[in-house]
């Protein structure tokens, strides 16, 4: 039988085995595939080598699948950058699922891809959606964006309500993570959730922005928001364990 992924490749910043540091599968050993490329430019992006200045090289989808299958772990995470902007993420996801791996897709939710069916579409066991709030938009004068072009593009693209609704509707196993910087973010989250029917409070997660473990007391307002609304507090376990390092 011919290989349906033959000749297909993805720009890859890195692949590695580590533990999942975020979301409901925190602590689970996983094989990570980080694509190089993104349609957004978050001011606080902690993987700029996959967005602001994409690094890496094209790698064959079939070889990525082989590496994942031989990694010894049962979970795979497709992340970025933004994996959903690449058509090749669909055959890769199906390849991983066909090998028996649980597949998480981490996305900003600006692009919809249909669930896998009849040899097409996206295979995904957990859709991990992280809509970007206004706090993500680059500030005027950001040295990485001297013309302001990306500031404008980012603000135009960061929220796609239709794509978010379709993703939520297509995947009953989902989590919606918001990176928050101050209590003012809560009003924006509430307004967006009003546009997104079908979510349970336990689907919603708040994650403090930063590449260092938060200092004691600085996240009390996030805890209060979660306990008051039935949302989940989302830590970054990989930051606690390894610091802000690639390959973790």
C-alpha positions as CSV (number, residue, x, y, z in Angstrom):
1,X,0.0,0.0,0.0
2,X,1.3,3.4,-0.9
3,X,2.2,5.9,1.8
4,X,-0.5,8.7,1.9
5,X,2.1,11.1,3.4
6,X,4.8,10.4,0.8
7,X,6.3,13.7,-0.3
8,X,4.7,15.8,2.4
9,X,6.8,17.9,4.8
10,X,6.2,20.4,7.5
11,X,8.5,23.3,8.6
12,X,9.6,22.1,12.1
13,X,11.2,24.2,14.8
14,X,11.7,21.2,17.1
15,X,10.5,17.8,18.2
16,X,11.1,16.4,21.6
17,X,9.8,14.2,24.4
18,X,8.9,15.9,27.7
19,X,5.9,16.2,30.0
20,X,2.8,18.2,29.1
21,X,3.1,21.4,31.1
22,X,-0.3,22.9,30.6
23,X,-4.0,22.0,30.6
24,X,-5.9,19.0,31.8
25,X,-3.1,16.6,30.7
26,X,-0.5,18.4,32.8
27,X,2.3,16.0,33.8
28,X,1.6,13.4,31.0
29,X,4.7,12.3,29.1
30,X,4.3,13.5,25.5
31,X,6.0,13.7,22.1
32,X,5.9,17.4,21.0
33,X,5.9,18.6,17.4
34,X,6.5,22.3,17.2
35,X,5.9,23.7,13.7
36,X,7.8,26.8,12.6
37,X,5.4,29.5,11.5
38,X,2.5,31.5,12.8
39,X,-0.2,33.8,11.6
40,X,0.0,35.9,14.8
41,X,2.8,37.7,16.7
42,X,2.1,37.8,20.4
43,X,4.0,40.4,22.3
44,X,4.8,38.0,25.1
45,X,5.3,34.9,22.9
46,X,7.5,32.4,24.7
47,X,8.5,30.5,21.5
48,X,9.6,33.4,19.2
49,X,11.8,30.9,17.2
50,X,8.5,29.5,16.0
51,X,6.7,32.8,15.3
52,X,8.6,36.1,15.2
53,X,11.7,34.5,13.6
54,X,10.7,31.0,12.6
55,X,13.7,28.6,12.7
56,X,14.1,25.0,11.7
57,X,13.7,23.0,8.5
58,X,11.2,21.0,6.5
59,X,10.8,17.5,7.7
60,X,8.9,14.6,6.1
61,X,5.6,13.9,7.8
62,X,6.3,10.1,7.5
63,X,9.6,10.5,9.4
64,X,8.0,12.6,12.2
65,X,5.4,9.8,12.5
66,X,8.1,7.2,12.8
67,X,9.9,9.2,15.5
68,X,6.7,9.8,17.5
69,X,5.8,6.1,17.3
70,X,9.2,5.1,18.5
71,X,9.4,7.7,21.3
72,X,8.0,5.3,23.9
73,X,5.2,7.7,25.0
74,X,1.5,7.5,24.3
75,X,0.6,11.1,23.8
76,X,1.5,13.5,21.0
77,X,1.1,17.3,21.0
78,X,1.0,19.3,17.8
79,X,1.9,22.9,18.6
80,X,3.7,25.9,17.3
81,X,3.7,28.5,16.2
82,X,0.3,27.7,14.8
83,X,0.0,24.2,13.5
84,X,-3.5,24.8,12.0
85,X,-2.2,27.0,9.2
86,X,-0.4,24.1,7.5
87,X,-2.4,21.6,5.4
88,X,0.1,18.9,6.2
89,X,-0.9,18.9,9.9
90,X,-4.0,16.9,8.9
91,X,-2.1,13.8,7.5
92,X,0.4,14.0,10.3
93,X,-2.4,14.0,12.9
94,X,-4.0,11.0,11.2
95,X,-0.7,9.2,11.1
96,X,-0.1,9.7,14.8
97,X,-3.7,8.7,15.7
98,X,-3.3,5.6,13.5
99,X,-0.2,4.6,15.4
100,X,-2.3,4.6,18.6
101,X,-1.1,8.0,20.0
102,X,-3.5,10.3,21.8
103,X,-3.3,13.6,19.9
104,X,-3.6,17.1,21.4
105,X,-3.7,20.1,19.0
106,X,-2.7,23.4,20.5
107,X,-4.0,26.3,18.5
108,X,-5.0,30.0,18.9
109,X,-8.3,29.1,17.3
110,X,-8.1,31.4,14.3
111,X,-8.3,28.5,11.8
112,X,-10.8,25.7,11.5
113,X,-10.1,22.2,10.2
114,X,-12.8,19.5,10.1
115,X,-12.5,16.3,12.0
116,X,-10.9,13.3,10.3
117,X,-13.2,11.3,8.2
118,X,-12.6,9.0,5.1
119,X,-8.9,9.8,4.8
120,X,-9.1,13.5,5.2
121,X,-9.4,16.1,8.0
122,X,-7.8,16.5,11.4
123,X,-7.4,13.7,14.0
124,X,-7.6,15.2,17.4
125,X,-8.4,13.7,20.9
126,X,-8.1,17.0,22.7
127,X,-8.5,20.4,21.1
128,X,-6.6,22.9,23.1
129,X,-7.6,26.4,22.1
130,X,-5.9,29.5,23.3
131,X,-7.7,32.7,22.0
132,X,-5.4,35.7,22.2
133,X,-6.6,38.6,24.2
134,X,-5.8,42.3,23.7
135,X,-2.8,41.9,26.0
136,X,-1.1,39.9,23.3
137,X,-1.0,42.6,20.7
138,X,2.5,44.1,20.2
139,X,2.9,47.6,21.5
140,X,3.7,50.5,19.2
141,X,7.4,50.8,18.9
142,X,8.1,47.1,19.4
143,X,11.6,46.6,18.0
144,X,10.6,43.4,16.3
145,X,7.9,45.3,14.4
146,X,9.3,48.7,13.4
147,X,6.7,49.3,10.7
148,X,3.8,48.3,12.9
149,X,2.6,45.9,10.2
150,X,2.4,42.9,12.6
151,X,0.7,44.9,15.2
152,X,-2.1,45.7,12.7
153,X,-2.3,42.1,11.4
154,X,-2.2,40.6,14.9
155,X,-5.1,42.8,16.1
156,X,-7.1,41.9,13.0
157,X,-6.6,38.2,13.2
158,X,-6.2,37.3,16.9
159,X,-9.9,36.5,17.4
160,X,-12.0,34.6,14.9
161,X,-15.4,33.9,16.6
162,X,-16.7,31.7,13.7
163,X,-13.6,29.5,13.8
164,X,-13.8,29.3,17.6
165,X,-17.5,28.3,17.4
166,X,-16.8,25.6,14.8
167,X,-13.8,24.2,16.7
168,X,-15.9,24.0,19.9
169,X,-18.7,22.4,18.1
170,X,-16.6,19.8,16.4
171,X,-14.6,18.6,19.4
172,X,-16.4,17.8,22.6
173,X,-13.0,17.1,24.2
174,X,-11.6,20.6,24.3
175,X,-10.1,23.2,26.6
176,X,-10.0,26.9,26.2
177,X,-7.0,28.6,27.8
178,X,-6.6,32.3,28.2
179,X,-3.2,33.9,29.0
180,X,-4.0,36.7,31.4
181,X,-1.9,39.6,32.7
182,X,-4.3,41.6,34.9
183,X,-7.9,41.7,36.2
184,X,-9.0,43.8,33.2
185,X,-8.7,40.7,31.0
186,X,-11.7,39.2,32.7
187,X,-14.2,41.5,31.0
188,X,-12.8,40.6,27.6
189,X,-13.0,36.9,28.4
190,X,-16.6,37.2,29.7
191,X,-17.6,39.0,26.5
192,X,-15.9,36.4,24.3
193,X,-17.5,33.5,26.1
194,X,-20.9,35.1,25.6
195,X,-20.2,34.5,21.9
196,X,-19.2,30.9,22.3
197,X,-22.1,28.6,23.3
198,X,-21.6,25.1,24.4
199,X,-18.6,25.5,26.7
200,X,-18.8,24.3,30.3
201,X,-17.1,26.3,33.0
202,X,-14.6,23.5,33.5
203,X,-13.6,23.9,29.8
204,X,-12.2,27.4,30.6
205,X,-8.7,27.9,32.0
206,X,-6.7,30.9,33.1
207,X,-3.0,30.9,32.8
208,X,-0.8,33.7,34.1
209,X,1.5,35.2,31.5
210,X,5.2,34.9,32.1
211,X,8.3,32.8,31.6
212,X,9.1,32.5,35.3
213,X,7.1,30.8,38.0
214,X,4.7,33.5,39.4
215,X,5.7,35.0,42.8
216,X,3.5,34.3,45.8
217,X,0.4,36.5,45.9
218,X,0.6,37.7,42.3
219,X,-2.0,35.2,41.0
220,X,-4.5,35.6,43.9
221,X,-6.9,37.4,41.6
222,X,-6.7,34.6,39.0
223,X,-7.6,32.1,41.8
224,X,-10.5,34.2,42.8
225,X,-11.8,34.4,39.3
226,X,-11.5,30.6,38.8
227,X,-13.2,29.8,42.1
228,X,-16.0,32.3,41.5
229,X,-16.7,31.2,37.9
230,X,-15.9,27.5,38.1
231,X,-13.0,27.9,35.7
232,X,-9.6,26.1,36.1
233,X,-6.3,27.6,37.1
234,X,-3.7,26.6,34.5
235,X,-0.1,26.4,35.6
236,X,3.0,26.0,33.4
237,X,4.6,22.9,35.0
238,X,7.4,22.8,32.5
239,X,8.5,26.3,33.5
240,X,8.5,25.3,37.2
241,X,10.6,22.2,36.4
242,X,12.9,23.3,33.6
243,X,12.7,27.1,33.3
244,X,12.2,28.8,30.0
245,X,14.2,26.3,27.9
246,X,13.7,24.9,24.4
247,X,13.0,21.2,24.2
248,X,11.0,21.0,27.4
